[in-house]
């Protein structure tokens, strides 16, 4: 094995590490803030919430289902300033209406 054979895995590992680190940097322009969380009130519709805090964090394994349940049904959706941030906003909807909010580290 030559040294050039090792360059590709090392380079890939370095790129993967950089991507992971950048995904934990909060977006300074994100609408997910303590001030915007305070503006959210029980009784607001899913669309009214989107107007204040934007789209929810990308859903996990359930694809679009999370946003669909929050928009039309009953579920808890999460908003975040970045994919790996600890600062998150959890909002619970019942038939598309906000019933509870739980900010975390905003």
C-alpha positions as CSV (number, residue, x, y, z in Angstrom):
1,X,0.0,0.0,0.0
2,X,1.5,3.3,-1.0
3,X,1.0,6.7,0.7
4,X,-1.3,7.8,-2.1
5,X,-3.7,5.0,-1.3
6,X,-4.1,6.5,2.2
7,X,-4.8,10.0,0.9
8,X,-8.3,9.3,-0.2
9,X,-9.6,7.8,3.1
10,X,-7.9,10.5,5.1
11,X,-9.3,13.2,2.8
12,X,-12.7,11.7,3.1
13,X,-12.5,11.5,6.8
14,X,-11.3,15.1,7.0
15,X,-14.2,16.3,4.8
16,X,-16.7,14.2,6.9
17,X,-15.4,15.7,10.1
18,X,-15.6,19.3,8.7
19,X,-19.2,18.6,7.5
20,X,-20.1,17.4,11.0
21,X,-18.6,20.4,12.7
22,X,-20.3,22.9,10.3
23,X,-23.7,21.2,10.9
24,X,-23.4,22.1,14.6
25,X,-22.8,25.8,13.9
26,X,-26.0,27.8,14.5
27,X,-27.4,29.8,11.6
28,X,-27.2,33.5,12.8
29,X,-30.2,34.3,10.5
30,X,-32.4,31.5,11.8
31,X,-35.8,32.5,13.0
32,X,-35.6,29.9,15.8
33,X,-34.8,32.3,18.6
34,X,-36.1,32.8,22.2
35,X,-37.8,36.1,21.1
36,X,-39.7,34.3,18.3
37,X,-40.5,31.4,20.6
38,X,-42.1,33.9,23.0
39,X,-44.3,35.2,20.2
40,X,-45.9,31.8,19.7
41,X,-49.2,31.4,21.6
42,X,-51.6,28.5,22.1
43,X,-54.3,28.6,19.5
44,X,-52.1,29.6,16.6
45,X,-52.4,27.6,13.4
46,X,-49.5,25.7,11.9
47,X,-49.3,28.3,9.1
48,X,-49.1,31.2,11.6
49,X,-46.3,29.3,13.4
50,X,-44.5,28.9,10.1
51,X,-44.7,32.6,9.5
52,X,-42.8,33.2,12.7
53,X,-40.2,30.4,12.9
54,X,-40.1,29.0,9.4
55,X,-40.1,25.4,8.4
56,X,-39.5,22.7,11.0
57,X,-36.2,20.9,11.3
58,X,-35.8,18.2,8.7
59,X,-37.8,15.2,9.9
60,X,-36.0,12.0,10.7
61,X,-36.9,8.6,9.4
62,X,-40.6,9.5,9.0
63,X,-40.0,11.8,6.0
64,X,-42.7,14.4,5.5
65,X,-45.0,12.7,7.9
66,X,-44.0,14.8,10.9
67,X,-44.8,18.1,9.3
68,X,-48.1,16.6,7.8
69,X,-49.2,15.5,11.3
70,X,-48.4,18.9,12.8
71,X,-50.1,20.8,10.0
72,X,-53.3,18.6,9.8
73,X,-53.3,16.3,12.8
74,X,-51.7,16.0,16.2
75,X,-48.0,15.7,16.8
76,X,-44.9,17.4,18.1
77,X,-42.6,18.9,15.6
78,X,-39.1,20.3,16.3
79,X,-37.4,23.5,15.0
80,X,-33.6,24.0,15.3
81,X,-31.0,26.6,14.3
82,X,-28.9,23.9,12.8
83,X,-29.0,20.1,12.2
84,X,-26.9,19.2,15.3
85,X,-27.7,22.1,17.6
86,X,-28.8,21.6,21.1
87,X,-31.0,24.7,20.8
88,X,-34.4,23.5,19.7
89,X,-38.0,24.4,19.8
90,X,-40.6,21.7,20.3
91,X,-44.1,22.5,19.4
92,X,-47.1,20.3,19.9
93,X,-50.2,20.6,17.6
94,X,-53.7,19.2,17.9
95,X,-55.5,19.2,14.6
96,X,-53.1,21.8,13.2
97,X,-53.5,24.2,16.2
98,X,-50.6,24.9,18.6
99,X,-51.3,23.6,22.1
100,X,-47.9,23.5,23.7
101,X,-44.3,24.7,23.3
102,X,-41.1,23.7,24.9
103,X,-38.0,25.8,24.0
104,X,-34.6,24.1,24.8
105,X,-31.4,26.1,25.2
106,X,-32.7,29.0,23.0
